Amino acid sequence: MAENTKDAALEKLALEYHEGNRPGKIEVKPTKPYQTQTDLSLAYSPGVAFPCLKIQENEDDAYKYTDKGNLVAVISNGTAVLGLGDIGALSGKPVMEGKGLLFKIYGGIDVFDIEVNEKDPEKFCEAVERIAPTFGGINLEDIKAPECFYIEERLKRTLDIPVMHDDQHGTAIISAAGLKNALEVAGKNIGDVRIVVNGAGAAAISCTKLYVALGAKVENIVMLDSKGVIRQDRPNLTEQKRLFATSRTDINTLEEAIRGADVFVGLSKGNVLSQDMVRSMAARPIVFALANPVPEISYEDAKASRPDVLMATGRSDYPNQINNVIGFPYIFRGALDVHAKAINEEMKMAAVHAIADLAKQYVPDVVNDVYHVNDLTFGPDYFIPKPIDPRLITEVSAAVAKAAIESGVARREITDWEAYKTNLMQLIGQETKLTRKLHDTARRHPQRVVFAEGGHATMMKAAVQAREEGICIPILLGNPDRLKRMAQRLKLDLEGIQIIDMRADQEQGRRATYAKHLAEKRARQGYTFQEAYDKMYERNYFGMMMVESGDADAFITGLYTKYSNTIKVAKEVIGIRSEYKTFGTMHILNTKKGTYYIADTLINRHPDENILVDIARLSAHTVRFFNEEPRIAMISYSNFGTDEAGSPVKVHNAVADMQKLYPNLAIDGEMQVNFALNKELRDDKYPFNKLKGLDVNTLVFPNMSSANGSYKLLQALAPEAEIIGPIQMGLNKPIHFTDFECSVRDIVNITAVAVIDAFVEKIKRMS
């Protein structure tokens, strides 16, 4: 009854998901401008004729002028859909759309899903062959065996683009990578182990072929279908089953076949493997129970039967998930990027090794966070990378592309592999050109950066990552014993990272020195030495004094501390630059439309017009720091004096002051944000504006509420946009803030900014 209730709830959610907002899961979006008549004349008639003629002269130019090189067809006739069987072409469409969604989010690949209402293999192939010129690759999906073998082989032979039946090869590639690593964990050699494969469909045949290519011996493999062990003396075996028919005549059942086996691979149905069968296997057995949603044996039963079992399933709620999404988006990505003519065995094997090798590398924080763990390290519970691992696109795609080039099926060469990997990361939003530039610049000039909350897991991870990337020389504040215990728990290497306990007895001399310096600096504000000395037990005072005294170059804080307290300390210890009355913060938003600089997001709650002038000046300075020319719109709820009361007046006056002080600076306002971001609308309605013809890149808001709310609104509505910040503007030294929502990546990005900030300050002092 409970199971029926659960299924009914899932059905309701699934149907609402597919119907809601707009039916289906994918859509087509334009990639070129289309707003003007000129745009349309280039997109279609008459301009479109020119790329057509170029392609007529050279068909490979289709990769240059169309989306062919990033377009895959997901094609099915619906004869073997998931666990549903032959439900027909149209009924399988939701699955094909889902496959398209996965291609896009993981590989950045566009997809047309095509459901062909044809079961005859010859006619099906003819249909695919006729539409193939549209695509850079063909992903065959949910086609039953044995027809799928013929269809794939024929299309690979007749087409000059990559063709892959993912049900066969996707599972094969991922499980082969998993088997390679599981055998390493178990201390076994693939050439020696006995393997039992339960199932003889398309996936099982392809998996077993790949295991043999990895080094497994055919004579050590026993395969079973619904009739039992596939033996050489069985009549009417298909060509594919004959490949793995055993010569042994003493076994007929799974129970007999598995006795003493090292490896079980299930591609069949749920609950066919018993605990007693697992107990009968060899020492350190490997069980891949891949039937979905119910595996051949549950994870709990397998572990209960044998504590030494190495287990993988097709489910995400257990360790070591064999999930095709680990492979197909990246295999096609690599193949498309070199305009490959095929996906061959060399490319598949390259994917196997790349996936297997990735599981042995340090696991990025984003993966640990999604799975709510801190200890994903190569071993029994982690020998296959997680599907959301962001490194899959660079490691697997590059390996596949390289194999395509080396095996002679690539039309296009890649020579700069680092640049290629960078482009891949940018393609799916892992990294933008701005962050890559920041990190590269910081790596050239690493500085000493103090991380205030060294005992906070996120900050410790960020410090370790920044060190590993060569961005900075990190210093952690905190109790060394506590930090080392935390690092051990998080499996982080603190080698080479200095830890300073500002409360320890051995820091007494440094506390006294810092206190003396601060008391002298703030004497006219009533500071005494004892008061200053007491403050040196606080991480923000001590860390900022390290920077002020030259014992460090930059300081990162904010995960624990309230902004109001941090701002107070920064003003006391570091001070505001003499040319300004205030300091502020800025967030950078990297969006598909461009990069935007938002000020002031954290510091000045209710600025008057003089403070707004300073914020605008600081913003211009900061945008130039990032090698862009500022084009500033000062925002309000009215346009150019239409409201003569309230906050628009102070913005209006601040703009007037800025234009008088800096006549060559592109700045105007007050204006509503839609006018700021739409130059056609702005220039049409207000042709006198000093931003005429320019795309605004910097927005200065009338108060902290509007600035902070705006960037957080954009963050919520456009999760694909990258946000860097807060970035401090106007303090005498590089003191930068985070907040409790910051991720490891956010802090690493802020660290890169702080390092560059510190280096620029050093250059200024030297000159």
Residue pairs with C-beta under 8 A, 6 or more apart in sequence:
18 24
18 25
18 94
24 94
24 97
25 94
25 97
25 98
25 100
25 101
26 97
26 100
26 101
26 104
26 111
26 113
31 67
32 39
32 42
32 43
33 39
34 40
34 43
41 47
42 48
51 61
51 65
51 66
54 61
54 64
54 65
55 61
55 62
55 65
55 66
60 339
60 411
62 68
62 69
62 133
63 69
63 136
63 339
63 411
63 412
67 110
68 134
68 135
68 136
69 136
69 336
69 337
69 339
70 108
70 109
70 110
70 136
70 336
71 109
71 110
71 111
71 112
71 134
71 135
71 136
71 137
72 103
72 109
72 110
72 111
72 135
72 136
72 137
72 138
72 139
72 332
72 336
73 111
73 112
73 113
73 114
73 128
73 131
73 132
73 134
73 135
73 137
73 138
73 139
74 96
74 99
74 100
74 103
74 111
74 112
74 113
74 114
74 139
74 141
75 96
75 113
75 114
75 115
75 116
75 128
75 138
75 139
75 140
75 141
76 89
76 92
76 95
76 96
76 114
76 115
76 116
76 140
76 141
76 142
76 143
77 89
77 115
77 116
77 117
77 118
77 119
77 124
77 142
77 143
78 86
78 87
78 88
78 89
78 90
78 91
78 92
78 115
78 142
79 85
79 86
79 119
79 142
79 143
79 144
79 147
80 86
80 142
80 143
80 144
80 145
80 148
80 167
80 202
81 87
81 91
81 92
81 95
81 142
82 95
82 142
82 292
83 292
83 293
84 91
86 144
88 117
89 115
89 116
89 117
89 118
90 115
90 117
92 115
92 142
93 113
93 115
95 141
95 142
96 113
96 114
96 115
96 141
96 142
97 113
99 111
99 113
99 139
99 141
99 166
100 111
100 112
100 113
102 325
102 328
102 329
103 109
103 110
103 111
103 139
103 328
103 329
103 332
104 110
104 111
105 428
106 325
106 329
106 330
106 392
106 393
106 428
107 329
107 330
107 332
107 333
107 393
107 397
107 428
108 333
108 393
108 424
108 427
108 428
109 329
109 332
109 333
109 336
111 139
112 134
112 135
114 131
116 124
116 127
116 128
118 124
118 127
119 147
121 147
121 150
121 151
121 154
124 143
124 147
124 151
125 151
125 154
125 155
125 158
128 138
128 155
128 159
129 155
129 158
129 159
132 138
132 155
132 159
132 161
135 161
136 161
136 162
136 336
136 339
137 161
137 162
137 163
137 164
137 332
137 335
137 336
137 343
138 155
138 159
138 161
138 162
138 163
138 164
139 164
139 166
139 328
139 332
140 148
140 151
140 152
140 155
140 163
140 164
140 165
140 166
140 167
141 165
141 166
141 167
142 167
143 151
143 165
143 167
143 202
144 202
145 201
145 202
145 205
145 240
146 238
146 239
146 240
148 165
148 167
148 168
148 202
149 202
149 205
149 240
151 165
152 163
152 164
152 165
152 168
155 163
156 163
156 342
160 341
160 342
161 340
161 341
161 342
162 332
162 335
162 336
162 340
162 341
162 342
162 343
163 342
163 343
164 170
164 328
164 331
164 332
164 343
165 202
166 324
166 327
166 328
167 202
167 203
168 202
168 203
168 205
168 206
169 206
169 210
169 343
169 348
170 324
170 327
170 328
171 203
171 206
171 207
171 267
171 290
171 322
171 324
172 203
172 206
172 207
172 209
172 210
172 348
173 210
173 327
173 331
173 348
173 351
173 352
173 355
174 322
174 323
174 324
174 326
174 327
174 355
174 384
175 207
175 210
175 265
175 288
175 290
175 312
175 322
176 207
176 210
176 211
176 214
176 352
177 326
177 351
177 352
177 353
177 355
177 356
177 359
177 384
178 288
178 312
178 320
178 322
178 356
178 383
178 384
179 190
179 211
179 214
179 263
179 265
179 286
179 288
180 190
180 214
180 352
180 353
180 356
181 356
181 359
181 360
181 378
181 383
181 384
182 286
182 310
182 312
182 320
182 383
183 189
183 190
183 193
183 263
183 286
184 383
185 310
185 378
185 379
185 380
185 383
186 262
186 284
186 286
186 310
187 284
188 262
188 284
189 215
190 211
190 214
190 215
190 216
191 215
191 216
191 217
192 220
193 216
193 220
193 262
193 263
194 220
194 221
194 222
194 260
194 261
194 262
194 263
194 282
195 208
195 211
195 216
195 220
195 221
195 222
195 261
195 262
195 263
195 264
195 265
196 221
196 222
196 223
196 224
196 254
196 257
196 258
196 261
196 263
196 264
196 265
197 204
197 207
197 208
197 221
197 222
197 223
197 224
197 244
197 265
197 267
198 204
198 223
198 224
198 254
198 264
198 265
198 266
198 267
198 268
198 272
198 273
198 296
199 223
199 224
199 225
199 265
199 266
199 267
199 268
200 223
200 224
200 225
200 230
200 240
200 241
200 244
201 267
203 267
204 223
204 265
204 267
204 268
205 240
205 241
205 243
205 244
207 265
207 267
208 216
208 221
208 223
208 243
208 244
208 265
209 243
210 348
210 349
210 352
211 221
212 218
212 221
213 345
213 349
214 349
214 352
218 243
218 244
219 246
219 247
221 244
221 246
222 229
222 230
222 246
222 248
222 251
222 257
222 261
223 229
223 230
223 241
223 244
223 245
223 246
224 230
224 254
224 257
224 268
225 241
227 234
228 252
228 253
228 254
229 246
229 248
229 251
229 252
229 253
229 254
229 256
229 257
230 237
230 241
230 244
230 245
230 246
231 245
231 246
231 247
231 248
231 249
231 251
232 242
232 245
232 246
232 247
233 249
234 245
237 245
250 256
251 257
254 272
254 273
254 277
255 274
255 276
255 277
255 280
258 264
258 273
258 277
258 280
258 281
259 280
259 281
260 280
260 281
260 282
261 281
261 282
261 285
262 281
262 282
262 284
262 285
262 286
263 285
263 286
263 287
263 288
264 273
264 278
264 281
264 285
264 286
264 287
264 288
264 289
264 296
265 288
265 290
266 272
266 273
266 287
266 288
266 289
266 290
266 291
266 295
266 296
266 297
267 290
267 291
268 291
268 296
269 291
269 294
269 296
270 291
270 293
270 294
270 295
270 296
271 294
271 296
271 297
271 298
272 296
272 297
273 287
273 289
273 296
273 297
273 302
274 297
275 297
275 301
275 302
275 304
275 305
276 305
278 285
278 287
278 297
278 301
278 302
278 305
278 306
278 309
279 305
279 306
281 287
281 306
283 308
284 308
284 309
284 310
285 306
285 308
285 309
285 310
286 309
286 310
287 297
287 302
287 309
287 310
287 311
287 312
288 311
288 312
288 313
288 322
289 295
289 296
289 297
289 298
289 299
289 302
289 311
289 312
289 313
289 314
290 296
290 312
290 313
290 314
290 322
291 314
292 314
292 315
293 315
295 313
295 314
295 315
299 311
299 313
299 315
299 318
299 319
302 309
302 311
303 309
303 311
310 320
310 380
310 383
311 318
311 319
311 320
312 319
312 320
312 321
312 322
312 383
312 384
313 320
313 321
313 322
314 321
314 322
314 323
315 321
316 323
316 387
319 380
319 381
319 382
320 381
320 382
320 383
320 384
321 384
321 386
321 387
322 384
323 387
325 387
326 355
326 384
326 385
326 387
326 392
326 396
327 351
327 355
327 396
329 393
330 351
330 392
330 393
330 395
330 396
330 397
330 400
331 343
331 347
331 348
331 351
331 396
331 397
331 400
332 343
333 393
333 396
333 397
333 400
333 424
334 340
334 347
334 396
334 397
334 398
334 399
334 400
334 401
334 402
334 403
334 404
335 343
335 347
335 400
335 401
335 404
337 397
337 401
337 412
337 414
337 420
338 401
338 404
338 405
338 410
338 411
338 412
338 413
338 414
339 410
339 411
339 412
340 347
340 404
340 409
340 410
340 411
341 409
341 410
341 411
342 409
343 400
344 403
344 404
344 407
344 409
346 403
346 404
346 406
346 407
347 400
347 403
347 404
347 407
347 409
349 403
350 399
350 400
350 402
350 403
351 396
351 399
351 400
353 399
354 395
354 396
354 398
354 399
354 400
355 384
355 385
355 392
355 395
355 396
357 395
358 385
358 389
358 391
358 392
358 395
358 396
359 378
359 382
359 383
359 384
359 385
360 378
361 391
362 468
363 376
363 377
363 382
363 386
363 389
364 389
364 390
364 391
365 461
365 465
365 743
365 744
365 745
366 388
366 390
366 743
366 744
366 745
367 376
367 386
367 388
367 389
367 390
368 374
368 376
369 743
370 386
370 388
371 386
374 457
374 489
374 490
374 491
375 489
375 490
375 491
376 382
376 386
377 491
385 391
385 392
390 425
390 428
390 430
393 424
393 425
393 427
393 428
393 430
394 421
394 424
394 425
397 424
398 417
398 420
398 421
398 424
401 410
401 414
401 420
402 414
402 417
404 410
405 413
405 414
414 420
422 431
422 436
425 431
425 436
426 432
426 433
426 436
429 720
429 722
432 590
432 722
434 588
434 590
434 595
434 626
434 722
434 724
435 590
435 722
435 724
435 749
435 752
438 724
438 749
438 752
438 753
438 756
439 469
439 471
439 748
439 752
441 752
441 756
442 471
442 472
442 751
442 752
442 755
442 756
443 469
443 470
443 471
445 755
445 756
445 759
446 470
446 471
446 472
446 473
446 755
447 472
447 473
447 553
447 554
447 754
447 755
447 758
447 759
448 472
448 473
448 475
448 551
448 552
448 553
448 554
449 463
449 466
449 472
449 473
449 474
449 475
449 552
449 553
449 554
449 555
449 556
449 751
449 754
449 755
449 758
450 475
450 477
450 543
450 546
450 547
450 552
450 554
450 555
450 556
451 459
451 460
451 462
451 463
451 474
451 475
451 476
451 477
451 556
452 459
452 477
452 539
452 540
452 543
452 555
452 556
452 557
452 558
452 559
452 560
452 561
453 459
453 477
453 478
453 539
453 557
453 559
453 560
453 561
454 460
454 463
454 476
454 477
454 478
454 483
454 499
455 478
455 479
455 482
455 483
455 486
456 559
456 560
457 486
457 490
458 559
458 742
458 743
458 744
458 747
459 476
459 556
459 559
459 738
459 747
460 476
460 483
460 486
460 487
460 490
460 492
461 490
461 492
461 744
462 744
462 747
462 748
462 751
463 474
463 476
463 497
464 474
464 487
464 492
464 493
464 494
464 497
465 744
465 748
466 472
466 474
466 747
466 748
466 751
466 752
467 473
467 474
467 496
467 497
469 748
471 748
471 751
471 752
471 755
472 554
472 751
472 754
472 755
474 497
474 498
475 497
475 498
475 499
475 500
475 546
475 552
476 483
476 494
476 497
476 498
476 499
476 500
477 499
477 500
477 501
477 502
477 539
477 542
477 543
478 499
478 501
478 539
479 501
479 503
480 499
480 501
483 494
483 499
484 494
484 499
487 493
487 494
500 507
501 507
502 511
502 536
502 537
502 538
502 539
502 542
502 543
503 537
510 551
511 533
511 536
511 537
511 542
512 533
513 549
514 532
514 536
514 541
514 542
514 545
514 546
514 548
514 549
515 529
515 532
515 533
515 535
515 536
516 529
516 532
517 545
517 548
517 549
518 527
518 532
518 535
518 541
518 545
518 572
518 573
519 527
519 528
519 529
519 531
519 532
521 527
522 532
522 572
525 572
535 541
536 542
536 545
538 569
539 557
540 557
540 561
540 565
540 566
540 569
541 569
541 573
543 552
543 555
543 557
544 555
544 569
544 570
544 573
544 574
544 733
544 735
545 573
546 552
546 555
547 553
547 554
547 555
547 574
547 733
547 734
547 735
548 573
548 574
548 733
553 734
553 755
553 758
553 759
553 762
554 733
554 734
554 735
554 736
554 751
554 754
554 755
554 757
554 758
555 733
555 734
555 735
555 736
555 754
556 736
556 737
556 738
556 747
556 750
556 751
556 754
557 566
557 735
557 736
557 737
557 738
558 566
558 737
558 738
558 739
558 740
558 742
559 738
559 739
559 740
559 742
560 740
563 602
563 603
563 737
563 739
566 737
567 603
570 583
570 731
570 735
571 583
574 731
574 732
574 733
574 735
575 731
575 732
576 582
576 583
576 730
576 731
576 732
577 583
577 730
577 731
577 732
580 614
580 617
580 618
580 730
581 610
581 611
581 614
582 603
582 604
582 607
582 611
582 614
582 615
582 730
583 603
583 618
583 728
583 729
583 730
583 731
584 599
584 600
584 602
584 603
584 604
584 614
584 615
584 618
584 619
584 728
584 729
584 730
585 599
585 600
585 601
585 602
585 603
585 725
585 726
585 727
585 728
585 729
585 737
586 597
586 598
586 599
586 600
586 601
586 618
586 619
586 622
586 725
586 726
586 727
586 729
587 597
587 598
587 601
587 711
587 723
587 724
587 725
587 726
587 727
588 595
588 596
588 597
588 598
588 626
588 723
588 724
588 725
588 727
589 595
589 596
589 597
589 598
589 711
589 714
589 715
589 721
589 722
589 723
590 721
590 722
590 723
590 724
591 714
591 718
591 721
592 720
592 721
594 695
594 697
595 628
595 697
596 697
596 698
596 699
597 619
597 622
597 623
597 626
597 630
597 697
597 698
597 699
598 699
598 701
598 707
598 710
598 711
599 615
599 616
599 618
599 619
599 622
599 698
599 699
599 700
599 701
599 707
599 729
600 607
600 615
600 618
600 700
600 701
600 704
600 707
600 729
601 704
601 707
601 708
601 711
601 725
601 726
602 704
602 708
602 726
602 737
603 704
604 611
604 615
604 703
604 704
605 703
605 704
605 705
606 703
606 704
607 615
607 650
607 702
607 703
607 704
608 650
609 650
609 651
609 653
609 654
609 657
610 654
612 634
612 650
612 651
612 654
612 700
612 702
613 654
613 657
613 658
613 661
614 730
615 700
615 729
616 632
616 634
616 654
616 658
616 667
616 700
617 658
617 662
618 729
618 730
619 630
619 632
619 698
619 700
619 729
620 630
620 632
620 662
620 665
620 667
620 698
621 729
622 727
622 729
623 629
623 630
623 697
623 698
624 630
625 756
625 757
625 760
628 697
629 666
630 665
630 666
630 667
630 697
630 698
631 666
631 667
631 691
631 694
631 695
631 696
631 697
631 698
632 658
632 665
632 666
632 667
632 668
632 696
632 698
632 699
632 700
633 667
633 668
633 669
633 671
633 673
633 675
633 676
633 677
633 691
633 696
633 698
633 699
633 700
634 651
634 654
634 655
634 658
634 667
634 668
634 669
634 670
634 671
634 700
634 702
635 651
635 669
635 670
635 671
635 672
635 673
635 676
635 699
635 700
635 701
635 702
635 706
636 643
636 647
636 648
636 651
636 652
636 669
636 670
636 671
636 672
636 702
637 643
637 647
637 648
637 672
638 648
638 670
638 672
639 670
639 671
639 672
639 675
639 685
639 686
640 652
640 669
640 670
640 671
640 686
640 689
641 648
641 652
641 670
642 648
643 649
647 702
647 703
648 670
648 702
650 702
651 669
651 670
651 702
652 669
652 670
655 667
655 668
655 669
655 670
658 665
658 667
659 665
659 667
659 668
659 690
666 690
666 691
666 694
667 690
667 691
668 689
668 690
668 691
669 676
669 700
670 702
671 682
671 686
671 689
673 699
673 710
674 681
675 681
675 682
675 685
675 686
676 682
676 696
676 699
677 696
679 691
679 692
679 693
679 694
679 695
679 696
682 689
682 691
682 692
683 689
683 692
683 693
699 707
699 710
700 707
701 707
701 710
711 723
711 725
714 721
715 721
715 723
723 746
724 746
724 749
724 750
724 753
725 750
726 736
726 737
726 738
726 739
726 750
727 736
727 750
727 753
728 734
728 735
728 736
728 737
728 757
733 761
734 754
734 757
734 758
734 761
736 750
736 751
736 753
736 754
736 757
738 746
738 747
738 750
742 750
